[in-house]
Amino acid sequence: MLNSVKFKSPTRVDLSGGTLDMWPLFNFTNNAVTINLAIDIWTTCEVHARTDSQLKIKSLDLNKEWTFADAQSFFESTDSNIKLYQAILSAFRHEILNLKTGFELQTQSQSPIGGGLGGSSSLTISMLKALGAFLQLPKLEVNEIVHLAHNLEAKLLRTPTGTQDYYPAVTGGLSFIDYNEKEISQEVLSLDGTPFAENFLLVYTGRSHHSGLNNFEVLKSAVEGDAVVLEALNEIKSISEELREVIRAQRWAEIPALFKREYNARIRLTPAFSSPEIEKLSEICLAAGAQAVKICGAGGGGCVLVWVSPDFREKVVSACQKEKFQCLNAKPINPLTE
């Protein structure tokens, strides 16, 4: 056991292929690729050893802390406010119960609640990295920690979970994540020489979303053979494959049209993908000179990626702020080096 550790993980903006990262949907479309971008909105986890047996949990976001006499008391607690912590720490239950002293675990997330940026997934990765290091366990490979994280969250939330949110939290960078019946594989690219940073504007609609509910409805409809949903999923698959080709060939001018096509396909998946706030924000941004608007995550609220050239950025930001939308100070990041 180490004396103290601190780890942070980025969140992400999904560019294409979202929802198809959820098993077994990528099998219904004969494989799929999801493309996303790590951003500098971070989650953090710190763990500090104690000299007594107490186990203390502190959430800076909720401004709350919980203290337990020992680890056993923590795991036996019925306090619903600590279910996330119990779920993550359960992966290390044996090691934690065998520690000679207690510890303090502190978490923080910069992501808006329900922002559609994969904040809960990023926080899960931060906690798993910090606890693994604190307990001096062998470092997990990328696919191993992703597999563990998404199963822990699905168990906690009792809802289907995809995996695309966890990969950028581990690796950073621009990711192509391929899904097929044999494996999940990730290719991580640098942002150098791309327009993602300069054309990137992230705006919060002010309305939280629930990704699990939207995704579950899509999964249910697909399993039941809904022809409209299955056609939309195949269209999303095709768009994502095209976007990968566009990025590789540096045909940047084609990106806005692909974002627009994906929006139309997602509305066919579920009308809940959009919302009055999103529609208003989209109208404002496009009128001010933005080229496209990309809804983050499962939609219904949360954040929106506005694709805008530097020449029109200030005008778009001003238009958003005038209507009380929050422009976040966020930008894409290159692959992590740690």
SVG drawing of the C-alpha trace seen along z (x, -y; Angstrom):
<svg xmlns="http://www.w3.org/2000/svg" viewBox="-40 -39 44 53">
<polyline fill="none" stroke="black" stroke-width="0.4" points="0.0,0.0 1.3,-3.4 1.0,-6.5 -0.8,-8.7 -1.9,-8.7 -3.7,-11.0 -5.1,-10.2 -7.1,-12.2 -8.9,-11.2 -10.4,-13.2 -14.0,-13.1 -14.9,-12.9 -17.0,-14.2 -18.4,-11.5 -18.1,-12.3 -19.9,-9.4 -21.0,-5.8 -22.3,-6.2 -24.9,-3.7 -23.3,-1.1 -20.7,-0.5 -23.4,1.2 -23.5,5.0 -25.1,6.6 -26.1,3.6 -22.8,3.7 -23.6,7.3 -26.9,6.2 -25.0,3.9 -22.3,6.4 -19.6,4.6 -19.1,0.9 -16.7,-1.9 -17.1,-4.6 -15.1,-7.8 -14.6,-10.1 -12.3,-12.8 -10.9,-13.2 -11.3,-16.7 -9.7,-18.6 -12.7,-18.4 -11.3,-16.1 -12.3,-13.8 -9.9,-13.2 -9.5,-10.6 -7.1,-10.9 -6.4,-8.1 -4.5,-8.8 -3.5,-6.2 -4.6,-6.7 -3.0,-5.7 -6.2,-4.3 -8.8,-1.8 -11.3,-4.4 -12.4,-4.6 -13.4,-8.1 -15.1,-9.0 -15.3,-12.6 -17.1,-14.0 -16.0,-17.6 -18.9,-17.8 -21.6,-17.1 -19.6,-18.8 -20.2,-15.7 -18.1,-13.2 -18.8,-9.9 -16.7,-8.3 -16.8,-4.6 -15.2,-2.8 -13.5,-0.3 -13.8,1.1 -16.3,3.8 -18.6,1.1 -18.3,-0.8 -19.2,2.3 -22.2,3.1 -23.6,-0.4 -27.1,-0.9 -26.6,-4.6 -27.8,-5.1 -25.5,-8.1 -22.3,-5.9 -23.5,-3.2 -21.1,-4.4 -18.2,-4.2 -19.3,-0.7 -19.6,0.5 -16.1,-0.6 -14.4,0.4 -16.0,3.9 -13.6,4.7 -10.8,4.5 -12.9,5.8 -10.4,8.6 -7.4,6.3 -9.2,3.5 -10.5,5.8 -6.9,7.1 -5.3,3.7 -3.9,3.0 -5.1,-0.6 -7.8,-2.6 -7.7,-5.3 -9.4,-8.4 -10.7,-8.5 -11.6,-11.9 -13.3,-12.5 -14.1,-15.4 -15.6,-15.9 -15.5,-19.0 -18.2,-17.7 -21.7,-19.1 -24.1,-16.5 -25.9,-14.7 -23.6,-16.6 -23.3,-13.8 -19.5,-13.9 -19.0,-10.4 -18.3,-12.0 -19.4,-9.1 -17.4,-6.7 -14.3,-9.0 -14.7,-9.1 -15.0,-5.3 -11.7,-5.1 -10.0,-7.6 -11.1,-5.6 -10.0,-2.3 -6.6,-3.7 -6.1,-5.4 -7.2,-2.4 -5.1,0.0 -2.0,-2.1 -2.7,-2.7 -3.0,1.0 0.1,1.6 -1.7,4.0 -0.5,4.8 -1.5,2.2 -4.4,3.3 -4.2,3.1 -6.6,0.7 -9.1,3.3 -9.0,4.9 -9.8,1.7 -12.5,0.8 -14.1,4.3 -14.0,4.0 -15.3,0.4 -18.3,0.9 -19.4,4.1 -19.2,2.3 -21.3,-0.6 -23.9,1.7 -24.2,3.6 -24.7,0.4 -27.1,-1.3 -29.0,1.9 -29.0,0.7 -27.1,1.5 -23.8,-0.3 -21.5,-0.8 -17.8,-1.0 -16.8,-4.0 -16.7,-6.5 -14.1,-4.6 -11.4,-4.4 -10.6,-8.1 -10.6,-8.3 -7.7,-5.8 -5.8,-7.0 -6.8,-10.5 -6.5,-11.6 -8.7,-10.9 -10.0,-7.3 -11.2,-5.0 -12.8,-2.1 -13.8,1.0 -16.4,3.5 -16.8,7.0 -17.7,10.4 -14.1,11.3 -12.9,8.2 -12.9,4.5 -9.8,2.7 -8.8,-1.0 -6.6,-3.2 -5.4,-6.4 -4.4,-9.4 -2.8,-12.7 -4.7,-15.9 -1.6,-17.5 -2.4,-18.8 -6.2,-18.6 -8.8,-21.4 -10.4,-19.8 -9.0,-22.2 -9.6,-25.4 -13.2,-24.5 -14.2,-23.0 -16.8,-24.9 -18.6,-23.0 -21.9,-24.4 -24.0,-23.2 -27.8,-23.4 -28.6,-23.7 -30.7,-20.5 -29.4,-17.2 -29.9,-14.0 -30.1,-10.3 -28.1,-8.2 -29.3,-4.9 -32.9,-5.6 -32.4,-6.6 -30.0,-3.8 -32.3,-1.2 -35.2,-2.2 -33.0,-1.9 -31.7,1.5 -35.3,2.8 -36.5,1.6 -33.6,3.2 -34.0,6.5 -37.7,6.5 -36.7,6.0 -38.0,2.4 -37.2,1.8 -36.9,-2.0 -34.5,-1.7 -32.4,1.0 -32.2,-1.2 -31.1,-4.2 -28.4,-2.1 -27.0,-1.0 -27.0,-4.6 -25.1,-5.6 -22.6,-2.8 -22.1,-4.0 -21.6,-7.7 -19.0,-6.7 -17.1,-4.6 -17.2,-7.7 -16.0,-10.0 -13.0,-7.7 -12.1,-7.9 -12.6,-11.7 -10.2,-12.1 -7.6,-9.8 -7.7,-11.7 -7.9,-15.1 -11.0,-16.1 -12.1,-18.4 -14.7,-20.3 -16.9,-17.2 -17.2,-16.9 -20.2,-19.3 -22.3,-17.4 -21.6,-14.1 -22.6,-15.7 -25.9,-16.7 -26.6,-13.3 -25.9,-11.7 -28.3,-14.0 -31.1,-13.0 -30.3,-9.3 -30.4,-9.7 -33.8,-11.4 -35.1,-8.3 -33.7,-6.2 -35.6,-8.1 -37.2,-11.6 -35.9,-11.9 -32.4,-12.5 -33.2,-16.1 -35.0,-18.6 -36.4,-22.2 -33.2,-23.5 -31.0,-21.7 -33.2,-22.8 -33.0,-26.4 -29.3,-26.3 -28.8,-24.7 -30.8,-27.4 -28.9,-30.2 -25.5,-28.8 -26.2,-28.1 -27.6,-31.6 -24.5,-33.1 -22.2,-31.3 -21.5,-27.8 -21.2,-25.0 -22.8,-22.2 -24.0,-21.1 -23.3,-17.7 -25.3,-16.5 -23.1,-14.8 -23.9,-11.4 -27.4,-10.0 -28.9,-13.4 -32.0,-14.8 -30.0,-17.6 -26.5,-17.9 -23.8,-19.4 -23.5,-20.1 -20.4,-20.3 -20.6,-23.3 -18.3,-23.1 -17.4,-26.6 -14.4,-28.2 -12.2,-30.7 -13.7,-33.6 -17.2,-33.1 -16.3,-31.7 -16.7,-35.0 -20.1,-35.7 -21.4,-32.3 -20.2,-32.5 -21.9,-35.9 -25.1,-34.5 -25.1,-31.6 -24.4,-33.7 -27.1,-36.2 -29.6,-33.3 -28.1,-32.1 -26.4,-29.0 -23.1,-28.2 -20.0,-28.0 -17.5,-25.7 -13.8,-26.4 -12.9,-23.0 -10.7,-21.8 -9.6,-18.4 -6.4,-16.8 -3.7,-14.7 -3.0,-11.1 -2.0,-10.8 1.7,-10.1 1.4,-8.4"/>
</svg>
